[in-house]
Amino acid sequence: MTKLANDFLWGGSIAAHQLEGAWQEGGKGPAIMDFATAGSATTAREYTKTIEAGRKYPSHEGIDFYHRYKEDIQLFAEMGFKSLRISIDWSRIYPNGDDPEPNQAGIEFYQNVVDELLKYNIEPIVTLYHFELPMNLVTQYDSWKNRKVIDFYLNYVETMVKALKGKVNYWVTFNEMNHIDPQTEASDMFTYILAGLKYSELEGNKKEVLAVMGYNMTLAGVKAAKLIRQIDPASKVGCVFGITPTYPLNCDPVNVLNAFKEMDRDFYQIDVMCNGEFPKYKLKEYADMGINIGMTEEDKQAFAAGKLDYLGMNYYMTDVARYEGGEEEEESLFGGIQNPYLEKSKWGWGIDPIGLRYLLNYTYRRYGLPIIICENGLGAVDEIGPDGVVHDDYRIDFLQKHLSELKKAVEEDKVDCFGYLMWGPIDLVSATTGEMKKRYGFIYVDKHDDGTGDLSRSRKDSFYWYKHLIETNGEEL
Ligand code: BG6
């Protein structure tokens, strides 16, 4: 009988710009998310050109992980974490992205964080790009439109892999680059968080700009994979994709095909990284759209040489594809419609545990690579009870249901899934809305959107639940 491995990587996942704060300390330069204001479920974040007086920029303080990482890691260790996925903020290492020398204080910060994890036998999984692009690369070089940014990225990757060589076994080249694609419904938010550019302000053929940026990031990812293995042959390289499986509205073949096409758009970069070549169908689609991607012979070699060792998947929800004449339905985050069979979170994200099993099966059958779930969790409003504790049974219920589907995917469907990293094991700033109110953590952080709170940490009920789950390696799921 197939079982979850004894060394299954139970843990959590965090991102620098959502929790470190200290945005002007330790030689850090300004990065794109430092210009993202606080929004809410109903008010979109704004991305300002300068830091405007009187506006709130949540990344500036985050939850102050920069100063409190030891305390936070100790709490993760208390839960028994086997792994923590962190991201490195590029702007701490090369404050302007194009600096001739790296910033030593930034390197040391991440060396210290990794050492602290290793002290507790927590396996660090390190993401090299989680929406943290130095702003100078946007203003001076036009961001990922420009191939020079690939070279700056590789230079930064080389610096960090050398600095952490022998300590980090799992690298992640990019987080969720799939949200830039000329065929998905483009929004300011996704082009901004990935590239520091608002879709509405892109000049020229916008579709072409998106295609080129997606292509250049893919190229950067495969070149980084090769480079990382050259520097540290013992390490494994993955890339993390945020996938929202898309269901058809019904069995009308038109809707089934429509759903397939919507879901498929998120996979071409995975195809490149797993198959070693840029898919021909994609190049033909671009040609039909009048887009010249400018692929060179050298690029082709890079695709062939930069295949992944494992795949990371972020899973939050599923979507239902739109259909002809159905424009009136309530929209989901990715432009589809709400699924009447599912409950949804306060932020409108459909809660679908079986979707996780579906995604694991779909991806494993397609590529055959080991998979790690790099993000999954529930953003909810947490209230502190009269006893001073958050009783988050809704979060426990969400995780319990998702994890039992993951377990079935491994034990019954034989998917090679080697870890589960819950998103936001400590409350942190929401990426899409910039709120603190949207909390994911096992650990409560006393910080509120109105600026109050002393940043103290406390354990929610789910903290003890996850600790027990890890201790028993999911036996009771
Ligand atoms: C993922 C991102 O797509 O979604 C994370 O990688 C993000 O950075 C997470 O935090 C959840 O989104 P949100 O908006 O609820 O923080």
Boltz pocket constraint, residues with backbone or C-beta under 6 A from the ligand:
constraints:
  - pocket:
      binder: B
      contacts: [[A, 15], [A, 18], [A, 175], [A, 176], [A, 242], [A, 314], [A, 375], [A, 379], [A, 423], [A, 429], [A, 430], [A, 431], [A, 432], [A, 433], [A, 438]]
      max_distance: 6.0
